[in-house]
Amino acid sequence: QVCEGDKVVIDVRNQMQGLELSIHWHGIHQRGTQISDGVPFVTQCPIPEGNTFRYQWVAGNAGTHFWHAHTGLQKLDGIYGSIVIRQAPSLDPNSHLYDYDLTTHVMLLSDWMHEDAQERFPGRLAANTGQDPETLLINGKGQFTDPNTGYRTNTPLEIFTITPGRRYRFRMINSLATVCPAQLTIQGHPLVLIATDGEPVHPVVVNTIISFSGERYDFVITADQPVGAYWIQARGLGECGIKRVQQLAVLRYARGPYQPAGQAPTYDVGLPQGVVLNPLDAVCNQPRNDAICVNQLKNARSVDEGILQERPDVKIFLPFRFLFYRPEELFQAHQYNRYLVAPGGGDHVISLIDEISFTFPPSPPISQIDDIPPEQFCNGDNKPPNCGRNCMCTHKVDIPLNAVVEVVLVDEVQQPNLSHPFHLHGYSFNVIGIGRSPDRNVKKINLKHALDLDRRGLL
């Protein structure tokens, strides 16, 4: 934890045998220090075994952030942690809503497998298929119940302590590496949401927060219940529902018991959800009594007027979907296409954005752009002539300096129960809209339909 304006210097020494490493400082804008963003082959070469790399950046944007490995599958194996950039209370528009902002009230959610992540990627056709975790962790702690034997580990749960009558700011970080959304509910205590992804918002009251990998939510809890201990439940949704993945922690009042009374909530009989932030059904075009969508949150600071102009300077449509490989396409001599073995039917798939499967360049463009062949780069309007079904290149979209850019993500994936979190390095952005197509006769969304909606002024 650091203060706004501090210069932060971190020396990362890689002592993993035979593995390279880089660390991304998730949420840090890196103004003037882009080389420290930690993306391998984009802002730096990854750190070889036995070497040290110095990251230096200024804590310029206050809020709740985190750091994690950005190489291979290392984040899923536990290389992550929190970053909190604190600012003077006079600069926080919501500081009057809480009495305490303690270091012990950072809540880091993560997923956990019972084997190295590389054992589950690209995936198996039998015996522990899929890529969903066995359990979740809260600040690295938690218990696991074996679904076959019913045996529960005797490991400790995380405990967050509060004092009656006080108001506390909690900082929740979703550090999951898999695609499962995480649902958080605290027994008997409404959550006053005051910030998301490091940006303050006008406060709203919810009971449950659904978050995705990389998201952060700050909320205030008032200790106004009878002195005791209360359950905190984190449930994995989507694919994680198959294994009933969840984790518990405890909200404890000072001088009260350490164990909540009554039965612990289970995956199927969980805590009451109440009003949900970020519902998965994406019905966000009208006010609801049971949910609040992220596009309905309002920035607590003044908004750049350029964002509010009717037409942005640049509008980028990014459709995304899965390509399903035929086995004969993959397993040929001298063919090394990347793929994922999907759970269920064992399909071999790869994700595409604007019909492109991203590959890293041979050198970081931020420092060695001249070392990269021009034909390495591509985008939806400029693809290599020999792409085939899977166009593999370094996807690069150029935008003018100081432009107002609107990015429209078009979900063309037809598989149900799948979520697709997106993260943008170096910037905070405004969520302008989210939802389903207003055309009831449309059976599936694709780029053509999204462009048609835009022409009709319906986006």
LOZA-724723 format. One record per residue (C-alpha): z, x, y; residue in one letter. Coordinates in steps of 0.5 Angstrom, whole numbers, plus 2048, in hexadecimal, padded with zeros to 3 digits. Each point is the difference from the previous one (the first is absolute). Example, Ala and Ser with C-alpha at 12.3 -4.5 7.8 and 13.67 -1.06 7.14 Angstrom:
REM LOZA-724723
8108197F7A/7FE802807S/
This chain:
REM LOZA-724723
800800800Q/7FE803807V/8007FD807C/7F97FE804E/7FD806803G/8038057FBD/7FC8067FDK/8008007F9V/7FF8067FBV/7FF7FF7F9I/7FF8067FBD/7FD7FD7F9V/8008057FBR/7FD7FE7F9N/8038027FAQ/7FD7FB7FBM/7FC8047FBQ/7F97FF800G/8007FB805L/7FE7FF807E/8037FC806L/8007FD807S/8057FC803I/7FE7FA805H/8047FE805W/7FF7F8800H/8007FD806G/800806805I/7FA800805H/800808800Q/7FD800807R/7FD807801G/8038027F9T/7FB7FD7FBQ/8008067FCI/8077FE7FES/7FE7F97FDD/8008027F9G/7FA7FE7FDV/7FD8057FBP/7F8802802F/8017FC806V/805803805T/8028067FBQ/7FE8037FAC/8067FE7FBP/8068057FFI/7FF8047FAP/8058027FBE/805805803G/7FE7FF807N/8037FD806T/7FD7FC805F/8037FF807R/7FF7F9803Y/8027FF808Q/8007F9803W/8037FD806V/8047FA7FFA/7FC7FC805G/8007F97FDN/8077FD7FFA/8017FB7FAG/8018007F8T/7FB8057FCH/8008047FAF/7FD8067FDW/7FD8017F9H/7FB8047FCA/7F97FF801H/7FD8047FAT/7FF7FD7FAG/8057FB7FDL/806804802Q/8037FA805K/8017FC7F9L/8048067FDD/8057FF806G/7FD805806I/8027FC806Y/8057FE805G/8027FD806S/7FF802807I/8037FC806V/7FF802807I/8057FD805R/7FF7FF807Q/8057FE806A/8037F97FFP/7FD7FE807S/7F98017FDL/8017FC7FAD/7FE7F8803P/8047FE7FAN/806804800S/8057FB803H/7FF7FC7F9L/8048057FCY/807804801D/7FE8067FBY/7FA8047FED/8038047FAL/7FD8067FCT/8037FC7FAT/7FC7FA801H/7F98037FEV/7FD7FC7FAM/7FB8047FCL/7FC7FB7FBL/7FC8047FBS/7FD7FF7F9D/8028047FAW/7FD8017F9M/8038037FAH/7FB8067FFE/7FC804805D/7FB7FC804A/7FA8047FDQ/8027FD7F9E/7FE7F9803R/7FA802804F/7FA7FF7FFP/8037FC7FBG/8017FE7F8R/7FC7FB7FCL/8077FF7FCA/807802800A/8037FF807N/7F97FE803T/7FF7FF808G/803803806Q/8067FC801D/807803801P/8067FF7FBE/8057FE806T/801801807L/805804804L/8047FF806I/802807803N/7FE8037FAG/8067FC7FCK/8007FA7FBG/8007FE7F9Q/7FB7FE7FBF/8017FB7FBT/7FC8017F9D/7FB7FA7FFP/8008027F9N/8088017FET/8037FD806G/804806802Y/801802807R/802807803T/806801803N/7FD803806T/8037FF807P/7FD7FB805L/7FF801807E/8067FD804I/7FF7FF808F/8077FF803T/8017FC807I/8067FD804T/8017F9801P/7FE7FD807G/7FB806801R/7F8800800R/7FC8057FDY/7F9803800R/7FD8027F9F/7FA804800R/7FC7FE7F9M/7FA8047FEI/7FC7FE7FAN/7FE8077FDS/7FD7FD7FAL/7FA8047FDA/7FD7FA7FCT/7FC7FA802V/8067FB7FFC/8037FC806P/808801801A/8047FA802Q/807801803L/8057FB801T/808801801I/8057FA7FEQ/8027FC805G/7FE804806H/7FA7FE804P/7FB806803L/7FF800807V/7F9804800L/800805806I/7FA8057FEA/7FB8027FCT/7FD8067FED/803803806G/7FE7FB805E/8057FB803P/7FF7F9800V/8037FA803H/8057FE7FBP/7FF7FB7FAV/8057FD7FBV/7FE8017F9V/8048007F9N/7FB8047FCT/7FB805802I/7FA8027FBI/7FD807802S/7FB8047FDF/7FF8087FFS/801804807G/8037FA804E/807800803R/8047FB803Y/806800804D/8057FA800F/8077FE803V/8057FD7FBI/8067FD803T/8078017FCA/8027F9801D/8017FE7F9Q/8078007FCP/8028077FEV/7FD8027FAG/7FA8037FCA/7F97FD800Y/7FA8017FCW/7FA804803I/7FA7FE7FBQ/7F9804801A/7FB7FD7FBR/7F98027FEG/7FA7FB801L/7F98007FEG/7FF8047FAE/808802800C/8017F97FEG/7FE8017F9I/8058057FEK/8057FC805R/801806804V/806800805Q/806804802Q/8077FE803L/805803806A/8067FD803V/8027FE807L/807802801R/8057FE805Y/805805802A/8077FF7FCR/7FC7FB7FBG/7FE8017F9P/7FB8047FEY/7FD7FB7FBQ/7FD7FA802P/8037F97FDA/7FC7FC7FBG/7FA8027FCQ/7FB805802A/7F97FD802P/7FB8017FBT/7F8801801Y/7FF7F87FED/8077FE803V/800804806G/8037FF807L/7FD7FA804P/7FA802804Q/8017FC806G/7FB802806V/7FB8057FDV/7FD805805L/7F98027FEN/7FF7FB7FAP/7FB8027FBL/7FC7F9800D/7FD803807A/8007F9803V/801802807C/7FC7FC805N/8067FB801Q/807800801P/8047FF7FAR/8077FE7FFN/8018057FAD/7FC806802A/7FE805806I/7FA8047FFC/7FF807803V/7FB7FE805N/8057FB803Q/805805802L/800802807K/800807803N/806801804A/7FD805805R/7FA7FF804S/7F97FF7FDV/7FB804802D/7FB7FC804E/7FA8037FCG/8027FD7FAI/8007F9803L/7F9800802Q/7FB7FB7FCE/7FC8057FDR/8028077FEP/7FC806802D/7FF8017F8V/8017FC7FAK/8008037F9I/7FF7FB7FAF/8038047FAL/7FF7FC7FAP/8048027F9F/7FF7FF7F9R/8008037F9F/7FA8037FCL/8017FE7F9F/7FD8067FCY/7FC8007F9R/8038057FBP/7FA803800E/800802807E/806803800L/8008047F9F/7FA805801Q/7FF807800A/802803807H/8027F9803Q/807800803Y/8007FA803N/8077FE802R/8037F97FEY/8067FC7FEL/8017FC7FAV/8027F9802A/8067FC7FCP/7FE7FA7FCG/7F98017FEG/7FF808801G/7FB800805D/7FE806803H/7FF7FF807V/800804807I/8017FD807S/7FB800805L/8007FF807I/7FA7FE803D/7FC8027FAE/803807800I/8058047FCS/803805804F/8008077FET/804806804F/7FC805804P/8008077FDP/803803807S/8057FC805P/7FB7FD805P/805801806I/8008077FFS/7FA8027FCQ/7FB7FB802I/7FA8057FFD/8028027F9D/7FE7F97FEI/7F97FE7FEP/7FD7FA805P/7FE7FC7FAE/8078007FDQ/8027FB805F/7FE7F8800C/8017F9802N/7FE7F97FFG/7FA801804D/7FE8077FEN/8018017F8K/7FD8067FCP/7F97FE7FDP/8028017F9N/8077FC800C/7FF7FC7FAG/8057FA7FFR/806805802N/7FE804806C/805806801M/801803806C/804801806T/8017FA804H/800801807K/7FF7FB806V/7FF803807D/8037FC806I/7FF801807P/806804804L/8057FA803N/7FC7FB7FDA/8047F97FEV/7FE8007F8V/8017FA7FCE/8008017F8V/7FF7FA7FCV/8028017F9L/7FC7FB7FBV/8037FF7F9D/7FB7FF7FBE/8048017FAV/8007FA7FCQ/8068027FBQ/8067FC802P/807802801N/7FE807803L/802803807S/7FC805804H/804804805P/7FD804805F/803805805H/7FD803806L/802807802H/801802807G/8017FA803Y/8047F9801S/7FB7FA800F/8017F9801N/7FF7FA7FBV/7FB7FC803I/7FF7FB7FAG/8017FF7F9I/7FE7FA7FBG/7FB7FD7FCR/7F97FD801S/8007F9804P/7FA7FE7FCD/8037FC7FAR/7F98017FCN/800807800V/8028037F9K/801807802K/800804806I/7FB806801N/7FD804806L/7FB7FB801K/8047FA801H/805804804A/7FA802805L/7FE7F9800D/8077FE802L/800805805D/7FA7FD803R/8037F9800R/806803804G/8047FE7FAL/8038077FFL/
